[in-house]
Amino acid sequence: MKPEIRIIYENDRYLVIYKPAGIPVQTASVRTQDVCSILKNHLKGGFLGVIHRLDQPVEGLLVFAKDKKTAAVLSEEVSKGELKKSYIAVAYGEGPESGTDVCYMKKTQDNLCVIGEGEDYKRAELKYELLGKADGTSLYRIEIATGRFHQIRAQMAGLGLPLLGDMKYGSDESKVFSEKLAIPAPALCADRLMVKDPADGSVRTFDVKPENPAFGFYDQKLFEK
């Protein structure tokens, strides 16, 4: 059974959807179904404004605009940090309680994010808070102040906390552990989204339950923090 997107909320100006792991937001391949093509079909060919994105293997919440004016307002919210996103992740190993990590990273020609220094590297800032520990793993609430390519996956790996199911940035040990538990994708979910409504300025908060089995190690109440 193929994973399917779900519309969490919709009004005349925008819609909020849950994107499962494995479906790209946009793709140039005519053979691969993406979120945009699915939503355009839902809107019967109407305007669809992409406001932000998630990596193909990452699940979570996304907001899309249904007209150009709303797209401009929501995009400005993103640039000002008013559209707030929060992530939850399961990492291999046991790390610190909480903290802020700042590093510099760049995207390579091989579609990898590498951490280092130089004029091609851009600043990346990530905040993490430990919510729980179980069976050699750690559950973290994560927020990012920058939106770099593969930022959370690469930055957590750089901290010695690779995400379960991440075969691209994981360590040899975390990959073996993930395969043993049959974790199908990086244990990362954009599970919380706060949107300032373009019409009246009210703030709406949306939450979604992660579907990756790695999150099954933990009490669901922890995700509410």
Secondary structure by P-SEA (a helix, b strand, c coil): cbbbbbbccccccbbbbbbcccccccccccccccaaaaaaaaacccbbbbcccccccccbbbbbbccaaaaaaaaaaaaaccbbbbbbbcccccccccccccbbbbbccccbbbbbbcccbbbbbbbbbbccccccbbbbbccccccccaaaaaaaaaaccccccccccccaaaaaaaaaaccccccccccbbbbccccccbbbbbbbbbccccccccccccccc
